[in-house]
Amino acid sequence: MQSFDFSYPTTVHFGEGALARSLPGELEKVGKTVMVAYGGGSIKRNGVYDEVMELLAKAGKDVVEFDGIMPNPTYAKVQEGARLAREKNVDFILAVGGGSVIDCVKIISVQAWESRDLWTMEFEDHELPKPGAGIPCGAVVTIFGTGAEMNCGAVITNEATKQKNGMMGSFHSFAVLDPAHTLSAPMRQALSGAFDMLSHSMETYFGAPYDNNLSDLIAEANMRCIIENTRKMIAAPEDLGPRGELFWASAMAENGILKIGKATAFQAHMIEHQLGAYTNCNHGFGLAVIHPTMYRHMMAGAPEKFARFATEVWGIESKGKTVDELAAAGIDALEAYIAEIGLPRTLSEMGIEGDGVDEMLRAVADSTIIIPTCPKVLDADEVYEILEACK
């Protein structure tokens, strides 16, 4: 394992009834004016909004609402939220929703505090926000998937520059994870989130070093947990048991534990981010399309690791198979699983087709950030080959 420093600032309140049990105590620690940030209104339909507002009223808080955060949050929406937070002298921001809402709040938190334009600061001046520089924030998570509540990173789309990039913002001081809150989300959204957490686990696992270190052994268990409990969720959608396992697996995928001593290999995410910048596609679905083809391009760079992925994650028998055959079988198993749970396998299944698609994919490839710590380091031409093969 590589050398590392690890600390973790987010308090997690997990389980059925966690919101009523934990939010009153958390609100005692924050100021008078609370911004409640959410998306398209699903929290009003599923009752979470009413529960949150009742608890805020009982705590004597002045509430500022900020709604309309979209599935792929834009930088313009970040700026809108930051302006509102400054105008209303917001003391605390409560994100209520999924990963997009939680990501948007992380950046609003810092931008409301920081006088400089955050995009320019991070991507042109190459300066990151100082730790603790931002309006304090917390999260009530209503769907699992990205593990966004577990870190200070956020994925934001700058529509003006056609870039969908990771930004650094604030950590949430606490996160409320109640599996019951996920029941009202469409199964399509739950499956997208489940594959995203599998992708996060895989992209950490396939980063160097490739020996049998503890971080990777935990990642193997996390991947098996995600695969098994996604199947259980499909079979019994109302059962909170699998949903609770998936909620915690999502947290484990992004709370830093799997990354300890690792150089991560998030190339599929970088490709999908740029695909999303041009098409606004569903994030988990895009990852499902990209991963098998991309891994076939990378397999030769770490065949033993891909072979272990086959045996330890997918349970493939090694007897009578070469390392390369095992490695290929693991990728085949991943592809078969994607089909089994009903995720798209091609870009055309996602509606990405028609006139101009080749030119668009070329632009996606040329603007994709290349990750230098993958089993095989791609270039823009190979990214384009991967995208063309995914059509």
C-alpha positions in Angstrom: 0.0 0.0 0.0 1.1 3.6 -0.6 1.6 6.0 2.3 -1.6 7.8 3.4 -3.2 10.3 5.8 -6.9 9.6 6.7 -9.5 11.5 8.6 -13.2 11.6 8.3 -15.5 14.5 9.5 -19.0 13.4 8.6 -21.3 11.9 11.3 -23.6 9.2 9.8 -27.1 8.6 11.2 -28.2 5.3 9.7 -31.4 3.3 9.9 -35.2 3.5 9.8 -36.4 6.6 11.7 -33.0 8.2 11.6 -34.3 11.6 10.6 -36.6 12.1 13.6 -34.0 10.6 15.8 -31.0 12.7 14.7 -32.0 16.0 13.1 -33.2 17.8 16.2 -29.9 17.3 17.9 -28.0 18.4 14.8 -30.1 21.5 14.4 -29.1 22.6 18.0 -25.6 23.0 16.7 -26.3 25.4 13.8 -27.4 29.0 13.4 -30.9 30.5 13.0 -31.3 30.6 9.2 -31.3 27.3 7.4 -31.5 26.9 3.6 -33.3 23.7 2.5 -32.0 22.7 -0.9 -33.8 20.0 -3.0 -34.6 19.0 -6.5 -37.7 18.6 -8.5 -40.2 18.1 -5.7 -40.2 14.3 -5.1 -39.5 15.0 -1.4 -42.9 16.7 -1.3 -44.6 13.7 -2.7 -42.9 11.1 -0.5 -43.4 13.0 2.8 -39.7 13.8 3.5 -40.2 17.5 2.9 -43.0 17.7 5.5 -41.0 15.8 8.1 -38.0 18.0 7.6 -40.0 21.3 7.7 -41.8 20.1 10.9 -38.5 19.4 12.6 -37.1 22.8 11.5 -40.1 24.6 12.8 -39.9 22.8 16.2 -36.2 23.9 16.3 -37.2 27.5 15.8 -35.3 27.9 12.5 -36.0 30.5 9.8 -36.2 28.5 6.5 -35.0 29.6 3.1 -36.0 27.2 0.3 -33.8 26.6 -2.7 -35.4 24.1 -5.1 -35.1 22.9 -8.7 -31.6 21.3 -8.5 -31.4 19.2 -11.6 -30.0 15.6 -12.0 -26.8 16.9 -13.5 -26.4 20.1 -11.5 -25.1 23.1 -13.4 -22.6 25.7 -12.4 -25.3 28.3 -13.1 -27.5 26.6 -10.5 -24.6 26.7 -8.0 -24.2 30.4 -8.6 -28.0 30.9 -8.1 -27.8 29.1 -4.8 -24.8 31.0 -3.6 -26.4 34.3 -4.3 -29.5 33.3 -2.4 -27.4 32.1 0.6 -25.5 35.4 0.7 -28.7 37.5 0.3 -30.5 35.7 3.1 -27.4 35.4 5.4 -27.8 31.7 5.6 -26.1 30.0 8.6 -26.6 26.4 7.5 -27.5 24.5 4.3 -29.5 21.3 4.5 -29.4 19.2 1.3 -32.5 16.9 1.0 -32.3 14.5 -1.9 -29.8 12.4 -3.9 -26.3 12.9 -5.1 -27.0 15.8 -7.4 -28.6 17.9 -4.6 -25.8 16.9 -2.2 -23.1 17.8 -4.7 -24.6 21.1 -5.6 -24.8 22.1 -1.9 -21.1 21.3 -1.4 -20.2 23.9 -4.0 -22.8 26.4 -3.1 -21.4 26.3 0.5 -18.0 27.4 -0.6 -19.0 29.8 -3.4 -21.3 31.7 -1.0 -18.3 32.1 1.2 -15.6 32.8 -1.5 -15.5 36.1 -3.3 -13.7 34.6 -6.3 -15.4 32.6 -9.0 -14.9 29.0 -7.9 -14.6 27.5 -11.4 -11.8 29.9 -12.3 -10.1 29.4 -8.9 -10.1 25.6 -9.2 -9.5 25.0 -13.0 -7.5 28.1 -14.1 -5.7 29.2 -10.9 -5.4 25.5 -9.7 -6.2 26.5 -6.2 -8.6 24.5 -4.0 -10.8 25.8 -1.2 -9.2 25.8 2.2 -10.7 23.2 4.6 -13.6 24.6 6.5 -14.1 27.5 4.1 -17.8 27.5 3.5 -21.3 27.7 5.0 -21.8 24.5 7.2 -24.0 21.9 5.6 -25.6 18.6 6.2 -27.5 16.0 4.1 -30.7 14.0 4.3 -30.2 11.4 1.6 -33.3 10.1 -0.2 -31.6 7.7 -2.7 -28.4 5.7 -2.6 -25.8 5.6 -5.3 -23.1 8.2 -5.5 -22.0 8.2 -1.9 -21.9 12.0 -2.4 -22.7 12.6 1.3 -19.4 11.0 2.2 -16.8 13.4 0.7 -16.2 17.0 -0.3 -16.1 16.3 -4.1 -18.9 17.2 -6.4 -19.6 16.8 -10.1 -20.8 20.0 -11.7 -21.6 20.7 -15.4 -20.5 24.0 -16.8 -22.8 24.4 -19.8 -20.9 27.4 -21.1 -17.7 25.5 -21.5 -19.2 22.0 -22.2 -17.3 20.6 -19.2 -18.6 18.2 -16.5 -15.9 18.2 -13.9 -15.2 17.2 -10.4 -14.9 20.2 -8.0 -13.9 20.4 -4.4 -16.4 21.9 -1.9 -17.5 21.4 1.7 -17.9 18.2 3.7 -21.4 17.7 5.1 -21.1 17.7 8.9 -23.7 14.9 9.1 -25.6 12.6 6.8 -29.0 10.9 7.5 -29.4 7.6 5.8 -32.9 6.0 6.2 -33.6 3.1 3.8 -37.3 3.9 3.9 -36.7 7.2 2.2 -35.6 5.3 -0.9 -38.9 3.5 -1.5 -40.5 6.3 -3.4 -37.7 6.6 -6.0 -38.4 4.8 -9.3 -36.6 1.5 -9.6 -34.8 2.9 -12.7 -33.2 5.5 -10.4 -32.3 3.0 -7.8 -30.6 0.7 -10.3 -28.7 3.6 -11.7 -27.5 4.4 -8.3 -26.6 0.8 -7.5 -24.4 0.6 -10.6 -22.8 3.9 -9.8 -21.7 2.6 -6.4 -20.4 -0.6 -8.1 -18.5 1.6 -10.6 -16.9 3.6 -7.8 -15.8 0.4 -6.1 -14.4 -1.0 -9.3 -12.5 2.1 -10.3 -10.8 2.2 -7.0 -10.1 -1.5 -7.0 -8.3 -1.3 -10.4 -6.0 1.5 -9.3 -2.4 0.7 -8.3 -1.1 -1.1 -6.4 -2.4 -4.5 -7.6 -1.3 -6.7 -4.7 -3.8 -8.2 -2.2 -3.9 -5.1 0.1 -6.6 -4.6 2.7 -8.3 -1.8 0.9 -8.9 -4.1 -2.1 -10.1 -7.0 0.0 -12.7 -4.6 1.5 -13.6 -3.4 -2.0 -14.2 -7.0 -3.1 -16.7 -7.5 -0.3 -18.4 -4.2 -1.1 -18.8 -5.2 -4.7 -20.2 -8.6 -3.8 -22.6 -6.8 -1.4 -23.8 -4.5 -4.2 -24.3 -7.3 -6.7 -26.2 -9.5 -4.3 -28.4 -6.8 -2.8 -29.3 -5.2 -6.1 -30.7 -8.6 -7.2 -32.6 -8.8 -3.9 -34.0 -5.3 -4.3 -35.3 -6.2 -7.8 -36.9 -9.4 -6.4 -38.5 -7.6 -3.4 -38.7 -3.9 -4.0 -40.4 -3.1 -0.7 -37.9 -4.9 1.5 -35.8 -2.4 3.4 -33.0 -5.0 4.2 -31.4 -4.9 0.7 -31.9 -1.2 0.5 -30.1 -0.7 3.8 -27.2 -2.8 2.6 -27.0 -0.8 -0.6 -27.2 2.5 1.3 -24.1 1.5 3.4 -22.3 0.0 0.4 -22.7 3.4 -1.4 -21.3 5.1 1.7 -18.4 2.7 1.8 -17.6 3.2 -1.9 -17.0 6.9 -1.3 -16.0 7.5 2.3 -12.3 7.0 1.5 -11.9 3.6 3.1 -11.5 1.8 -0.2 -9.0 4.4 -1.4 -6.6 4.2 1.5 -3.1 3.4 0.1 -4.5 3.4 -3.5 -4.0 5.4 -6.7 -7.5 5.4 -8.1 -8.4 4.7 -11.7 -11.6 6.7 -12.4 -11.4 6.7 -16.2 -14.9 5.4 -16.8 -16.2 8.3 -14.7 -14.2 10.8 -16.7 -15.5 9.5 -20.0 -19.1 9.4 -18.7 -18.8 12.9 -17.3 -18.0 14.4 -20.7 -20.6 12.2 -22.3 -23.1 13.7 -19.8 -21.8 17.3 -20.5 -22.8 16.8 -24.2 -26.0 14.7 -23.8 -27.2 15.1 -20.2 -27.5 11.3 -20.0 -28.2 9.3 -16.9 -24.9 8.8 -15.1 -25.3 5.2 -13.9 -26.6 4.1 -17.3 -23.7 5.7 -19.1 -21.2 4.0 -16.8 -22.9 0.6 -17.4 -22.5 1.1 -21.2 -18.8 2.2 -20.9 -17.3 -0.2 -18.3 -17.1 -3.5 -20.1 -15.7 -2.1 -23.3 -13.2 0.1 -21.5 -12.1 -2.8 -19.3 -11.4 -4.9 -22.4 -9.1 -2.2 -23.5 -7.3 -2.1 -20.1 -7.2 -5.8 -19.2 -3.7 -6.4 -20.5 -2.3 -3.8 -18.2 -3.2 -5.8 -15.0 -4.4 -9.3 -16.1 -3.8 -10.9 -12.6 -6.0 -8.2 -11.0 -8.8 -8.7 -13.5 -8.5 -12.5 -13.0 -8.9 -12.0 -9.2 -11.9 -9.8 -10.0 -13.4 -12.8 -11.8 -12.8 -15.3 -9.0 -13.4 -13.1 -5.9 -16.2 -10.9 -7.1 -18.1 -13.0 -9.6 -17.2 -16.5 -8.2 -15.8 -17.8 -11.5 -14.0 -21.1 -11.2 -10.3 -20.7 -12.0 -9.5 -24.4 -12.7 -8.5 -25.0 -16.3 -8.3 -21.3 -17.2 -5.3 -19.1 -18.0 -4.9 -15.8 -16.3 -6.1 -14.0 -19.5 -9.1 -16.3 -19.9 -10.1 -15.6 -16.3 -9.7 -11.9 -16.7 -11.9 -11.9 -19.8 -14.5 -14.1 -18.0 -14.8 -11.5 -15.2 -15.5 -8.7 -17.7 -18.0 -11.0 -19.5 -19.7 -11.6 -16.1 -19.9 -7.8 -15.5 -21.5 -7.4 -18.9 -24.0 -10.2 -18.3 -24.9 -8.7 -14.9 -25.6 -5.3 -16.5 -28.1 -7.1 -18.9 -29.6 -9.1 -16.1 -30.6 -6.1 -14.0 -32.0 -4.3 -17.0 -29.4 -1.5 -17.6 -28.6 -0.4 -21.1 -25.6 -1.9 -22.9 -25.3 0.5 -25.8 -25.4 4.2 -26.3 -28.3 3.7 -28.8 -30.3 2.1 -26.0 -29.8 5.4 -24.1 -31.1 7.4 -27.1 -27.7 8.6 -28.1 -27.7 8.0 -31.8 -28.6 9.7 -35.1 -26.9 12.4 -37.3 -23.9 14.0 -35.7 -23.3 11.3 -33.1 -19.8 10.5 -34.3 -18.8 14.1 -34.2 -20.2 14.5 -30.8 -18.4 11.4 -29.5 -15.1 12.8 -31.0 -15.7 16.0 -29.0 -16.4 13.9 -25.9 -13.2 11.9 -26.4 -11.1 15.0 -27.0 -12.3 16.7 -23.9 -12.1 13.7 -21.5 -9.7 14.0 -18.6 -7.1 11.2 -18.9 -6.4 9.4 -15.6 -2.7 8.4 -15.5 -3.1 5.7 -12.8 -5.2 3.1 -14.7 -4.0 -0.4 -15.7 -3.6 1.0 -19.2 -3.4 4.8 -19.7 -5.7 5.7 -22.6 -5.4 8.6 -25.0 -8.2 10.6 -26.7 -8.1 8.3 -29.8 -8.6 5.2 -27.7 -11.4 6.9 -25.7 -13.1 7.6 -29.1 -12.6 3.9 -30.1 -14.3 2.8 -26.9 -17.2 5.2 -27.4 -17.6 4.1 -31.0 -17.7 0.4 -29.9 -20.4 1.3 -27.3 -22.8 2.6 -30.0 
